[in-house]
Amino acid sequence: MTQDLIGKRLRDIRRLRHVTLVELCDATGWNISLIGGTERGTREMAFHEAVVYARILCFCLNGFSRTAPDGQWDINACLLVYPPKA
């Protein structure tokens, strides 16, 4: 799996959860260039970062690679119950 594909899937999950890049930066404490670079596929995501994203955006950690039998990425299979925004 490429950095580009992982970044695209992270961005897709973030957008599905209606979380802006700035909100994700606030929640993680990381700067926008770090998260933006990950989403664009220009930097490799560290495992500890994936754990934080999964916790904040409520998805299974294997969500980046979970696919349906036909090989298509199944975004809904990786989502956990997401609490409503305050």
Sequence and secondary structure as in RCSB ss.txt:
>XXXX:A:sequence
MTQDLIGKRLRDIRRLRHVTLVELCDATGWNISLIGGTERGTREMAFHEAVVYARILCFCLNGFSRTAPDGQWDI
NACLLVYPPKA
>XXXX:A:secstr
  HHHHHHHHHHHHHHTT  HHHHHHHHT  HHHHHHHHHTSS   HHHHHHHHHHHTB GGGGT B TTS B H
HHHB       
